[in-house]
Amino acid sequence: MEKWMETLITVICGIAATIALVRLDWKKVWIRIKRFLKLNQKSYEAELSVDNEIRFLSQAVPSYDMKNLKAHLSEDVLYVAIPEEFRARLEAKDFEYREDNLKHFESKIRKAFEHLGIENYLQVINETATLVAADILKILEGGQTRFNGEMLGVKQINTNNIGVKELPKLTIDFYKTDFFTYRVFARIISDYKTRFVVNGIEDLNNFYTPFLSSFGISNYLIISEDGRKYVLFGHRSDRVEVDKNKIHFSMNEAFTPHDINPLDNFQNLSFEYCLKRGFREELGLSDIIQNSHIEQYGFMNVLIDLNKLELGISSFAKLRLDEYFTRVKLKRAYLNSQDGHLETDKLNLVELKNIEEYAIQNKDKMSSSARNLIQSVLSRYEDGYF
């Protein structure tokens, strides 16, 4: 049989199988046909490969079943105190002081620094705290905003697959910390970067707990308008600590001890609550708009930035624009948001079908986490989930 005839038969069989598989969902049929025939001849796979500094620790497709996604607040607390020579001046700038409690965390801190081969760990922490306090004071005296808010660090991560379908289950135990402590340990990571080697979750749980002093929820908002779909990108301002002036997620919110579930008698931490709070504070989306126009949301994967040892969970949400909530009202909501002007300078809508090319064209302008996580959105789009 001629080669072209074999190819034609293969194509026809593939199309027939696809149609049967998706039960005549023509949108999914077309997506699968395009993939099968490789109509888009230009491949960006090499250029969009995951950067070495970003590692996925757990993943669910398209998203975690919420009953298999748990966040617990332990009794552990870790605070590095502001050095006395800076305390009064920082408190005068409304930068809150908390007492040092390193003794409470001493065994974990000692184990971490011994693993890194760093001696005199208390001296290293105290000297670093002095440098961080001086930096924060300079920023505050320059008119920018910083506040010593409470944060959550990661104590332990547990992953598993459960049930007949082997659905991924994720449980994260957190400890309470604050922004100043996070900045101190972040600077130590930067100063001793080459010593931090992470082979997997086991290393994080066993050695690096004190350095995992921040956790965030990132989100890509998928917006539908007049039959077309877009992804909302934020442009980070120069007023933030990390990824200044970079194209970033639609929303990126720190997970805090205050993100607890009001429907659960305020007993458990809630990723959902944090996500919705981020929509309110960074994008100005009221609870009314969220309830009426966000049609779906989910959490996709847990990742770590190995350069900073920062952990987070990624998410997506689908927002519908219509005659009631228009693009103009979306922009107005953002301009009047509580924290939008602190986090970002502007927002940018990119049509979903053009995301791959957009990511390549702006590779050096995007934060590494945003550039890598957009692939999670892209793969789910290609699989017909959006």
Phi, psi and omega in degrees: 000139180297150182299320183293329179290319177300318180296317181298317180296320179298317179298314181297317179296320179296317179296316180298317179295321179296316180298317180294322184294317185264008175055049174064028169279095192296331178296314179291325177302312183295320178300315182290324178296316179301317179295318183295316182278348181054054180295326177276096188290335184278120183258134178249014189302316182294318183288333182261012180297151183295132179295152182297333184278350179253129178229133176273126183261333180201148184209146176226140182237124357284337180199166178292142165292126189300333179286348178257013182237108187235142176230123182241140175261115179281179178274356182288141180223139179225115177231133166258125184283149172294131179304144186303326183292346179247350189302307185299315182292324178286321177297327177294338177263017179066026174266109192291140178262139173228144182294144176295136176224037183299333180298326179297329184254012192302316184297319180291321180293314180299316180298319180295313182289326175296321178298325180278349182074031181252119180271167178052053187298326179294322178295317179298316180296315182294318179294321179293321178300322178296316179295318180294317179299318179296319179297315182294319178299317179299318180296316181293320179290340176276000175097000178272169186257131169214141175219148186271064182286157177288142180228176178238131173255160183267118178274316182201143177242132176233128178235152181195162171246133187232157175078176180298323181277358180052049178291139181292137176240137182228127175232128179235126174263134185243157169239158183271137177211196177215175186298318181298316179299317178302315182293325179296310181290329176295323179289323176297319176302315180296320183289330183240036190308316186292344182274346183271106179241122182243114179268347180165189182301325182300319177297318180298314182292324187273325191240330196249013184312311182297337182271352180266053192268021173210151177210133183231163174244117178259150183217137166253121180267122179261119188250127175256134182209119178053042176081359179248153183239140183228160170246134180267124176250145172256152176250112184298140179278177177268011181262359182264165181280325189237143176058045179300138175057030179250149169292133191222190178295170172297320182208141179219112188238137176286136177280129186232166177297346181273354180274074180244155188277112180292339180275359181240033181056029177057037183266330188233148172296152184222116173297323180298316181298318179297318179301312182291325175296320177299320177299319180292310190282323185263331182247351178075018181278111182292165177301324180298313179293319179300316182290329185265335189236348172272112189271338183196148171207160180193163179252127192263310185202159174255133183222164177228137170269108186291339177292324185246353187055039178259133182252154177194169176238133183267156181212164171229159173211148181248119181248130180262128171260140180208196183292339179275313178242099188264175176298323178297318180290328175297315179296318179297319179299317179296316182295337180255012181288158183295315187241359185305316183290339178279325185271318188227158175264331183195168175242156182218128178263129178235131182298136188303321182292343181256008187298319183301311179294323179298317181296322179290314183296331183248025185308314183279349181264351182263149171295151184297322180293318179294321181294321181282323183285340178297338177293329176297319177292316182298316181295322179289326175296315180294333178274001174086015181280338179248000000 
